[in-house]
Amino acid sequence: AWGTADAPRIAELAHELTTGDSVSATFMDRTLLGKRNPEMADHIGAMMDSGGTPFVGIGLLHLVGSKGVPALLKQRGYEVEQLY
């Protein structure tokens, strides 16, 4: 899915990894994505608002789904374009 930029499949896999009662699913859903994604979106927004041309690199799971960083940035009024 990563090699072919199959975003729907990546989102599906992310959902599988973050669903269920296991410790790892709970950690990924609540902490890795649920807490960090909004924080990253806040920091990226601040960088965008400060001028210049920021470069940000984040892991793949932070890019997909309705709670992903791109979706959160769109909700905050930023224009987001998928290039991959």
Residue pairs with C-beta under 8 A, 6 or more apart in sequence:
1 9
1 10
1 13
2 10
2 60
5 84
7 63
7 64
7 82
10 60
10 61
10 63
10 64
11 64
11 65
14 33
14 61
14 64
14 65
15 65
17 24
17 25
17 28
17 61
18 25
18 28
18 29
18 33
19 25
19 29
28 61
32 61
33 61
33 62
33 65
33 67
33 68
34 67
36 62
37 62
37 67
37 68
37 69
37 72
38 72
40 56
40 58
40 62
40 69
41 69
41 72
41 73
41 76
44 54
44 56
44 69
44 73
45 73
45 76
45 78
47 54
47 56
48 54
48 78
58 69
62 68
62 69
63 69
63 70
65 71
70 80
70 82
73 80
74 80
